[in-house]
């Protein structure tokens, strides 16, 4: 691999390299504790809501650097509604889940209407939503905590002791199903990478260095295998991870392989040109925020299932975690740039920083300082890079 190839690899996969370096740093500072199987599991459980919200937030950011400040309040409100229905009103769990999803979608559509068709700035609309739905959460819960006892709901969304995919082979020492799933994921990943490279090459598109592609594929394949082995040594695949994977795969496909997905990039790249080309940009904005409401509802269910309760304080600063993950993961503050895999890398990096500092016993206030500086550094990097390219 020559010098130019190495530089290309470093530039293209900067955040993955940073993630590996940060993980290595915390592994050193914690004596390897952060790499223990139980802590890897905790990383997923504690950050499942971030992965889901950040994926939805990416679509909003793609439209021109717009954000949604209301997602944390929507998480709390949807959780409050669901807990009240299941525990206080005795509503069937499946009906409650459907109602929560519809409530989230309705809120997203409500905000999307004002943003897309009335052209109220997204910042103002979602700031109002943050206040409104935080207040309504307190009204629904009456300022109290509602404990969730429905085992079906808790296990389905990853909050119970048995919320893991059972080992089909019944091995007591290590979860073979989890190991095989990891191996299958690596095979699929390698196939997709090579197929994508060959397709680009056959169509005459710019492919980049094949050596860099191989290096990236090997590194990520090793990470996937190590990750699956760590989970297999604990309890296997948590159901929260299944939800995250479903969301990532669906939205990764939508943003990279569908016409609708490309519309988000087009609007963020040049809205006027996109409108002149015949695309209804109002509908793109509406879809982004309606979708954000739906994913906020799912994040709300993941949150109250993990906590086995609903409280008026849930969801605070969730919007900051989601926004930070997007920008750290390579989304541009100007819109039009960003990918779902990049956002997931950003979310994992935020999670590793949180977990590492918690294990080290760093004060919560200093943790916020570090996260703020990391976010600022990511945006500065984006702005400086854009100026240099111009």
Beta strands, then each sheet from edge to edge (+ up, - down):
strand 1: 146-147
strand 2: 309-310
sheet 1: 1+ 2-
end
